[in-house]
Amino acid sequence: MNTTRRNFIIGATAATILTPKLMKAENNDINKNIVQRSFNTNWSKEEVSLPLALRKGSRVAITAPASPTSPWEIANTLNVLKKFGFSVEVGDTVKNRKSQYRYFSASDKDRADEFMSFIKNPEIDCIMCGRGGYGVMRILPALDYEAIRKNPKIIIGFSDITALINAIYYKSQVVSFHGPVACQNFGKFTIDNFSRVLFNNGGFKPIQNVFKTAEVIFPGKASGKLVGGNLSMVVSTLGTPYEIDTADSILFLEEISEEPYKIDKMLTQLWLAGKLQQSNGIILGLFKSLDAQKHFWPVTSFTLRNVLEHRFKPLEKPCMMGLPIGHDNNMMTLPIGIEAEFNTKNKSLTILESSVRI
């Protein structure tokens, strides 16, 4: 047997021995909680709970329910939150990351338990996720959605956290938020939107942002409840109990560092599932390298702009792209399940109702 093959077999055998020690036993209870698909999103506004608005003295918990971050990475966010007058509690999934969990901050059980401990703690007003990365889908069956419903509080994050915030809205009937995570830098625009959406500002007025550099794919005006987030995560939840409902919605999507054909594949899956057609309109984030031609044997691929136009123009629904959603230091805070409208004529997006209790 040659050396390369022998080393591969040894490595593979070691992996099969080590992996169960780290993951199998602790995930047995989580796996038992997976349920059949069920969707109930036709709630009246009275049935949807709003978390309490943030104000001076609010307490924010930072947890890492997916991939790891560190106290060093979140230092800027800690300073921002303290300038707002908040106190901050940093979870063990951030402070005590263990390298054996590789791309997870901790075991599935520990991540789920810490998240739920902050939900049940009456002194916590907001749970901010440390980072996205990968892993939040693994803990969704272990969360107590009834406890989340009875303890509505601000839950915020983006990227991989898309699966968590949408699951909470659908399963707990609590408005959650697609917004910054703790490991990123808070730019001025991010801070402004974060505070306009989440703070007690003495009463609610519609929150409008105008994006002069946005590009129109199909003209028009649309309104509906905001749903969506990271494209990969939205697609990953299809066929599960955490699948998004795009009926009567404004669907927002963002993605980063994916090849045009992969974006095409994911958008086509949403189209085949009827999710694009059921929405009232679609807004897209800052997709980068829109006009780059990538090699795709034996020629070159479509550009990302080609892909987006091919998939969205035939829908004949209002659609624009280039909004600060997701992977950028300047980003909006968007409440899942709250009514909004956008108008391609003036390139505006307006949140029409309060997403927090004053």
C-alpha positions as CSV (number, residue, x, y, z in Angstrom):
1,M,0.0,0.0,0.0
2,N,1.5,3.4,-0.9
3,T,2.2,6.0,1.7
4,T,-0.4,8.5,0.5
5,R,-3.2,6.0,0.6
6,R,-2.1,4.7,4.0
7,N,-2.0,8.2,5.5
8,F,-5.5,8.9,4.0
9,I,-6.9,5.7,5.6
10,I,-5.3,6.5,9.0
11,G,-6.7,10.1,8.8
12,A,-10.2,8.9,7.8
13,T,-10.2,6.3,10.6
14,A,-9.2,8.9,13.1
15,A,-11.9,11.2,12.0
16,T,-14.6,8.5,12.4
17,I,-13.3,7.8,15.9
18,L,-13.0,11.5,17.0
19,T,-16.1,13.0,15.5
20,P,-18.6,11.0,17.5
21,K,-16.9,11.9,20.8
22,L,-17.3,15.6,20.0
23,M,-20.7,15.6,18.4
24,K,-22.8,12.5,18.4
25,A,-23.8,12.2,22.0
26,E,-24.5,15.8,22.6
27,N,-26.7,16.1,19.5
28,N,-28.9,13.1,20.2
29,D,-31.5,15.1,22.1
30,I,-31.4,17.9,19.5
31,N,-32.1,15.4,16.7
32,K,-35.1,14.0,18.5
33,N,-36.7,17.4,18.4
34,I,-36.9,17.7,14.6
35,V,-40.6,18.0,13.7
36,Q,-42.6,17.7,10.5
37,R,-43.0,20.7,8.3
38,S,-45.8,23.0,9.4
39,F,-46.4,26.6,8.5
40,N,-48.7,29.0,10.2
41,T,-47.9,32.5,9.2
42,N,-51.3,34.0,8.7
43,W,-51.3,35.7,12.0
44,S,-53.2,38.9,12.8
45,K,-51.0,41.8,13.9
46,E,-52.3,41.3,17.5
47,E,-50.8,37.8,17.5
48,V,-47.3,39.0,16.6
49,S,-45.2,40.2,19.6
50,L,-42.9,43.2,19.4
51,P,-39.8,43.3,21.7
52,L,-39.3,46.2,24.0
53,A,-37.3,49.1,22.5
54,L,-33.8,49.8,23.6
55,R,-33.1,52.7,25.9
56,K,-30.3,53.9,28.2
57,G,-29.7,51.2,30.7
58,S,-30.8,48.3,28.5
59,R,-28.7,45.1,28.8
60,V,-27.4,43.5,25.6
61,A,-26.1,39.9,25.6
62,I,-23.6,38.8,22.9
63,T,-23.6,35.1,22.0
64,A,-22.1,33.1,19.2
65,P,-24.8,30.6,18.0
66,A,-22.8,29.7,14.9
67,S,-19.1,30.3,14.2
68,P,-16.7,31.6,16.7
69,T,-15.6,35.2,17.4
70,S,-13.5,36.6,20.2
71,P,-13.5,39.4,22.8
72,W,-10.8,41.1,20.6
73,E,-13.0,41.0,17.5
74,I,-16.1,42.5,19.3
75,A,-14.2,45.3,21.1
76,N,-15.4,48.0,18.7
77,T,-19.1,46.9,19.1
78,L,-18.7,46.9,22.9
79,N,-17.5,50.5,22.8
80,V,-20.5,51.4,20.6
81,L,-23.0,49.7,22.8
82,K,-21.5,51.3,25.9
83,K,-21.7,54.8,24.3
84,F,-25.4,54.1,23.8
85,G,-25.6,53.7,27.6
86,F,-26.2,49.9,27.5
87,S,-24.6,47.3,29.7
88,V,-23.2,44.2,28.0
89,E,-22.9,40.6,28.9
90,V,-20.6,38.4,26.8
91,G,-21.4,34.7,26.6
92,D,-19.1,31.8,27.1
93,T,-19.4,30.9,23.4
94,V,-17.5,34.1,22.8
95,K,-15.2,34.2,25.8
96,N,-14.3,30.6,26.0
97,R,-14.1,29.3,22.4
98,K,-12.7,25.8,22.2
99,S,-10.6,25.0,19.1
100,Q,-11.8,21.4,18.8
101,Y,-15.2,22.6,17.6
102,R,-13.4,24.0,14.5
103,Y,-15.9,26.2,12.7
104,F,-18.4,26.2,15.5
105,S,-18.0,28.4,18.6
106,A,-19.0,25.5,20.9
107,S,-21.0,22.3,20.8
108,D,-24.6,22.4,19.4
109,K,-26.0,21.9,22.9
110,D,-23.9,24.6,24.5
111,R,-24.7,27.1,21.8
112,A,-28.5,26.3,22.1
113,D,-28.4,26.4,25.9
114,E,-26.6,29.7,26.1
115,F,-29.0,31.3,23.6
116,M,-32.0,30.0,25.6
117,S,-30.4,31.2,28.9
118,F,-30.3,34.7,27.6
119,I,-33.9,34.4,26.3
120,K,-35.1,33.3,29.8
121,N,-33.1,35.9,31.7
122,P,-35.5,38.8,32.4
123,E,-32.6,41.2,32.7
124,I,-31.5,40.8,29.1
125,D,-33.3,43.1,26.6
126,C,-31.4,42.3,23.4
127,I,-29.4,39.3,22.1
128,M,-26.8,40.2,19.5
129,C,-25.1,37.4,17.6
130,G,-21.3,37.5,17.6
131,R,-20.9,36.5,14.0
132,G,-22.4,34.4,11.2
133,G,-20.2,31.8,9.5
134,Y,-22.0,28.5,9.7
135,G,-23.8,26.4,12.3
136,V,-27.0,28.1,13.5
137,M,-29.2,25.7,11.6
138,R,-27.9,22.8,13.7
139,I,-29.4,24.3,16.9
140,L,-32.8,25.3,15.5
141,P,-34.5,22.1,16.7
142,A,-33.2,22.6,20.2
143,L,-34.7,26.0,20.8
144,D,-37.8,26.5,22.9
145,Y,-40.0,28.6,20.6
146,E,-42.7,28.9,23.2
147,A,-40.3,30.3,25.7
148,I,-39.1,32.8,23.1
149,R,-42.7,33.8,22.4
150,K,-43.3,34.4,26.1
151,N,-40.0,36.4,26.5
152,P,-40.0,38.7,23.4
153,K,-36.7,40.6,23.1
154,I,-34.6,42.0,20.3
155,I,-32.6,39.3,18.5
156,I,-30.3,40.5,15.8
157,G,-27.8,39.3,13.3
158,F,-27.3,38.5,9.6
159,S,-25.5,36.0,7.2
160,D,-25.8,32.5,8.8
161,I,-28.1,34.1,11.4
162,T,-30.7,34.5,8.7
163,A,-32.0,31.0,9.6
164,L,-32.4,31.9,13.3
165,I,-34.2,35.2,12.9
166,N,-36.7,33.9,10.4
167,A,-37.3,30.7,12.5
168,I,-38.1,32.9,15.5
169,Y,-40.5,35.0,13.5
170,Y,-42.4,31.9,12.1
171,K,-42.2,29.7,15.2
172,S,-42.5,32.2,18.0
173,Q,-44.5,35.0,16.3
174,V,-41.8,37.5,17.6
175,V,-40.4,40.2,15.3
176,S,-36.6,39.7,14.9
177,F,-34.0,41.7,13.1
178,H,-31.6,41.4,10.2
179,G,-28.8,43.7,11.3
180,P,-25.3,43.9,12.5
181,V,-23.3,41.3,14.3
182,A,-20.9,42.0,17.1
183,C,-17.7,41.2,15.2
184,Q,-18.1,43.9,12.5
185,N,-17.3,47.6,12.6
186,F,-20.3,49.9,13.1
187,G,-20.2,52.6,10.4
188,K,-22.2,55.8,10.8
189,F,-25.0,54.6,8.6
190,T,-25.2,51.3,10.5
191,I,-25.4,53.1,13.9
192,D,-28.1,55.5,12.5
193,N,-30.3,52.7,11.2
194,F,-29.8,50.6,14.3
195,S,-30.9,53.4,16.6
196,R,-33.8,54.5,14.4
197,V,-35.3,51.0,14.3
198,L,-34.6,49.7,17.8
199,F,-34.5,52.6,20.2
200,N,-37.2,54.4,22.2
201,N,-37.3,57.6,20.1
202,G,-40.4,59.0,21.8
203,G,-42.8,57.7,19.2
204,F,-42.8,56.1,15.8
205,K,-42.5,57.8,12.4
206,P,-42.0,55.9,9.1
207,I,-38.3,55.2,8.6
208,Q,-37.2,56.0,5.1
209,N,-33.9,55.5,3.4
210,V,-33.1,56.7,-0.2
211,F,-30.4,54.9,-2.1
212,K,-29.3,57.1,-5.1
213,T,-26.8,54.5,-6.4
214,A,-29.3,51.6,-6.3
215,E,-30.0,50.0,-9.7
216,V,-33.5,49.2,-10.9
217,I,-34.1,45.7,-12.4
218,F,-37.8,46.1,-12.9
219,P,-39.7,49.4,-12.1
220,G,-42.6,49.8,-9.7
221,K,-43.7,50.2,-6.1
222,A,-44.4,47.3,-3.7
223,S,-45.4,46.8,-0.1
224,G,-45.6,43.9,2.2
225,K,-43.9,42.3,5.3
226,L,-40.1,42.1,5.2
227,V,-38.7,38.6,5.0
228,G,-35.4,37.2,3.8
229,G,-31.7,37.6,4.4
230,N,-28.7,35.7,3.2
231,L,-29.5,33.9,-0.1
232,S,-27.6,30.7,0.8
233,M,-29.4,30.4,4.1
234,V,-32.9,31.1,2.7
235,V,-32.4,28.3,0.2
236,S,-31.0,26.0,2.8
237,T,-34.2,26.1,4.9
238,L,-36.5,25.1,2.0
239,G,-38.3,21.9,2.8
240,T,-37.7,22.3,6.5
241,P,-39.9,23.5,9.4
242,Y,-38.0,26.8,9.1
243,E,-38.8,27.6,5.5
244,I,-39.7,31.2,4.8
245,D,-43.1,32.3,3.6
246,T,-42.9,35.0,0.9
247,A,-46.6,35.5,0.3
248,D,-47.5,39.2,0.5
249,S,-43.9,40.1,1.3
250,I,-41.0,42.2,0.3
251,L,-38.3,39.6,-0.1
252,F,-34.8,40.9,0.6
253,L,-31.7,38.9,-0.4
254,E,-28.0,39.4,0.0
255,E,-24.9,37.2,-0.7
256,I,-21.1,37.5,-0.9
257,S,-18.3,35.6,-2.6
258,E,-20.4,33.3,-4.7
259,E,-19.8,32.5,-8.3
260,P,-22.5,33.6,-10.8
261,Y,-23.6,30.0,-11.6
262,K,-24.1,29.3,-7.9
263,I,-26.2,32.4,-7.5
264,D,-28.2,31.3,-10.6
265,K,-28.7,27.8,-9.0
266,M,-29.9,29.2,-5.7
267,L,-32.3,31.8,-7.3
268,T,-33.6,29.1,-9.6
269,Q,-34.3,26.9,-6.6
270,L,-36.3,29.7,-5.0
271,W,-38.1,30.2,-8.3
272,L,-38.9,26.5,-8.6
273,A,-40.3,26.6,-5.0
274,G,-42.5,29.5,-5.9
275,K,-40.9,31.9,-3.4
276,L,-40.0,34.6,-5.9
277,Q,-43.4,34.6,-7.6
278,Q,-45.3,34.8,-4.3
279,S,-43.5,38.0,-3.2
280,N,-44.8,41.4,-4.0
281,G,-41.4,42.7,-4.8
282,I,-37.7,42.0,-4.3
283,I,-34.8,44.1,-3.0
284,L,-31.2,43.0,-3.4
285,G,-28.0,43.8,-1.4
286,L,-24.6,44.9,-2.6
287,F,-23.6,42.0,-4.9
288,K,-20.0,42.7,-5.8
289,S,-18.2,42.2,-9.1
290,L,-21.5,42.5,-11.0
291,D,-19.8,42.7,-14.4
292,A,-16.9,40.4,-13.9
293,Q,-16.7,37.5,-16.4
294,K,-15.5,34.3,-14.7
295,H,-14.1,31.3,-16.5
296,F,-16.5,28.4,-16.8
297,W,-15.2,25.6,-19.0
298,P,-15.1,25.7,-22.0
299,V,-15.9,29.4,-22.2
300,T,-16.8,32.2,-19.7
301,S,-19.8,32.4,-17.4
302,F,-22.7,34.9,-17.4
303,T,-21.9,37.9,-15.3
304,L,-23.7,38.3,-12.0
305,R,-25.6,41.1,-13.5
306,N,-26.8,38.8,-16.3
307,V,-27.9,36.2,-13.8
308,L,-29.9,38.7,-11.6
309,E,-31.6,40.3,-14.6
310,H,-32.4,36.9,-16.2
311,R,-34.0,35.7,-13.0
312,F,-35.9,38.8,-11.8
313,K,-37.0,40.7,-14.9
314,P,-39.4,38.0,-16.2
315,L,-41.2,38.1,-12.9
316,E,-42.4,41.6,-13.7
317,K,-42.3,42.6,-10.1
318,P,-40.6,45.7,-8.7
319,C,-37.0,44.9,-8.1
320,M,-33.9,46.9,-7.3
321,M,-30.4,46.1,-6.2
322,G,-27.4,47.7,-4.5
323,L,-29.0,48.3,-1.1
324,P,-26.8,48.1,2.0
325,I,-28.1,44.8,3.2
326,G,-25.7,42.3,4.8
327,H,-22.0,42.0,4.3
328,D,-20.9,45.6,4.6
329,N,-19.9,47.9,7.5
330,N,-22.8,50.2,6.4
331,M,-26.0,48.2,6.7
332,M,-29.6,48.6,7.4
333,T,-31.4,47.0,10.3
334,L,-34.5,45.3,8.8
335,P,-37.3,43.9,11.0
336,I,-38.6,40.5,9.9
337,G,-42.4,40.5,9.6
338,I,-42.9,44.3,9.6
339,E,-44.7,46.1,6.9
340,A,-42.5,48.1,4.5
341,E,-42.7,49.5,1.0
342,F,-40.2,50.4,-1.7
343,N,-40.4,52.6,-4.8
344,T,-37.9,52.2,-7.6
345,K,-38.8,55.7,-8.9
346,N,-37.1,57.5,-6.0
347,K,-35.1,54.4,-5.0
348,S,-36.5,54.4,-1.5
349,L,-37.3,51.8,1.2
350,T,-39.6,52.8,4.0
351,I,-40.4,50.8,7.2
352,L,-44.1,51.6,7.7
353,E,-44.7,50.5,11.3
354,S,-42.9,50.2,14.6
355,S,-41.0,46.9,15.2
356,V,-40.5,47.6,18.9
357,R,-42.7,48.4,21.9
358,I,-42.0,51.9,23.2
